[in-house]
Amino acid sequence: MQKRLETDPALARFAGQFVPLKVITAGDQWQQWSRKFKREGRSIPIIYVVRADGEQLYGKSGALSGEALPELLNMVAQRSGRIFNEEEYLVLESCNRAAQQAMDNSDFLAAAVAMKPVVKIGTPGELQSYAEPAIKADELGKKIVEQAATFLSEVDLKLKDPATNFEALIDLSGLREQGAHFPPIKQSSGALLKQVSRDKTQRALLKPAKDLFKARVVGKSEKKSDKKRAEKAYGSIIKRFADTPAAELARKELAELNPTSIYLQQDAKSAMDSDRQAIGDGSGDDSHTAEKMRNWSNSTGKFSVEARLLEATDKFVRLKTIKGKEIKVPIEKLNDAAREYLEGRR
């Protein structure tokens, strides 16, 4: 059989799909083999074809000559599933190990990331192969998709609660970021993101939520360079999304990552400078010298200005910018952070 696979042109295309083995019919091994795999006939030679998962595809006595052997191999090859080359096999084994470790640590998102190189070979969960590492990859892929569905249901509930809404947006961004190479996860997370985006206030929070998730991922790394990247990412969030839930979370997490971070020092200095300017820029209006310079943004995030509050009514706020210009902004157009600030002054 081995010799024919190597020399017969009609069998050349099957050479990498079958591993010829010679079974010795004397001894206990043959007894075990013959009990497990049945055959038709009593003559010799006996030809068996066993799939990678152990299922018997053929078992008959008698030599196969002419076109009979290539026809047999073609028939069983169609039932044998996909064949992987050595490089693909190694990728599957490596990804399986990393993903299983993540699953053992109850981190299905890390497991999803670990399975990403498999996408170049096929979709985890749909590899259609009976090779052991492929079966394992499919098994892990299905578990990841199942856990993602449960996770998404929890996110949906958290989105409805103002106390957990922003954290839910971070979770949703993370699921979309790390699991999109699984079609079911991409579809379900995409549908929820589309639903969230219909709300202007929610849509404005998606960008900082995504940035926060990325900062968290990089911050978990043990590499010094990644720690620096995480610090920079947190610093950017604090500056770009001042006076929002994102900035507050970024300060807290950055302080845990590096309490002496330059970005925290810059943030503190900026706050002190704003205090001094607010106190020193009363412009003869002593009733407002206690108000600090702060960021005021609208619900879409497109309007943002550093200014001091001069007056607040039920309909609008009157602000004075750093350059001394006075502006009026309808309260209904302000974002949640600004409204909460005004509510707290009453």
Secondary structure, DSSP 8 states (H G I E B T S, - for coil): -HHHHHH-GGGGGGTTT--------SSHHHHHHHHHS--B-SSSSEEEEE-TTS-EEEEEES---TTHHHHHHHHHHTTSB----HHHHHHHHHHHHHHHHHHHTT-HHHHHHHTGGGGGT--TT---B-SHHHHHHHHHHHHHHHHHHHHHHHHHHHHTSTTTHHHHHHHHHHHHHHHTTSHHHHHHHHHHHHHHHTSHHHHHHHHHHHHHHHHHHHHT---HHHHHHHHHHHHHHHHHTTTSHHHHHHHHHHHHH-TT-HHHHHHHHHHHHHHHHHHH--TT-GGGTT--EEEEEBTTSS-EEEEEEEEE-SSEEEEEETTS-EEEEEGGGB-HHHHHHHHHH-
